[in-house]
Amino acid sequence: MPQEQYVHRSTMQTSEGPQVYKVGIYGWRKRCLYFFVLLLMILILVNLAMTIWILKVMNFTIDGMGNLRITEKGLKLEGDSEFLKPLYAKEIRSRPGNPLYFQSARNVTVNILNEKTKVLTRLVTGPQAVEAHSQKFEVKTLSGKLLFSADDNEVVVGAERLRVLGAEGTVFPKSIETPNVRADPFKELRLESPTRALVMEAPKGIEINAEAGSLKATCRTELRLESKDGEITLNSAKIKLPNLPQGSSSSAGSRQKIYELCVCPNGRLFLSQAGTSSTCQINTSVCL
């Protein structure tokens, strides 16, 4: 650079003086910044207050939240609890001395699953009925005695006495096997088959006792007493056959009241007026 030009530039800078540049935010920008900082602080305080309020309302503590408490043995719920999703637990029990309630607007279903999440046992309590789905259903006492059992093959009643309180009694569509059929004290016992036959079978005999009353057997067509290898014994002080037909072989005007019991070849019984000898042969016309 020529010396004249350098001297001229130096002279100009000296005459103008030093330049000052302002650094910072001024004016309306500064006011907006303060406003946003103040608004942020208000939001932080409101958020903090809401958080403290939620913690207070939900009863958050170190041990749990609300009615839920975390203990060494698991989770503890106090009061009423509502589950919107399925609940999976190993054991559910109430506090000692308090009952355990399950309440639902529709039904309560308890499922037992296997390792492949297949339902093995299901208990459904609904508004119409209580259903149990399993291979076998058992009811036992506290001592372990079987009271009731049901499966695909049979139904077992293990109680000492089975009482049916229905007014119409008990209906068995098929056979029934029991060592004793007895009515309650001062009650009548009726074995009835309205449209079919009533058959009682026992390898060692059938005994029918009416110790304090009478025994009555009524049928519409035939009453048959049959013994294949033994005998039929009618043991009573009086044996009455009031509706048997009577023969008329005595002389006219005889009013004797002694009769002879006769048997036809077909098994029909009839009465014949007794004589010095048997009069059954005389009245064989009754057997026709």
Secondary structure, DSSP 8 states (H G I E B T S, - for coil): --HHHHHHHHHHHHHH-------S--THHHHHHHHHHHHHHHHHHHHHHHHHHHHHHTTB-SSEETTEEEETTEEEE-S----SS----S-----TTS------SS-EEEEEE-TT--EEEEEEE-SS-EEEESS-EEEE-TT--EEEEE-SS-EEE-SS------TT----SS----S-----TT-------SSS------TT------TTS------SS------SSS------S----TT--B---S-TT-----EEEEE-TTS-EEEEE--SS--TTTTGGGG-
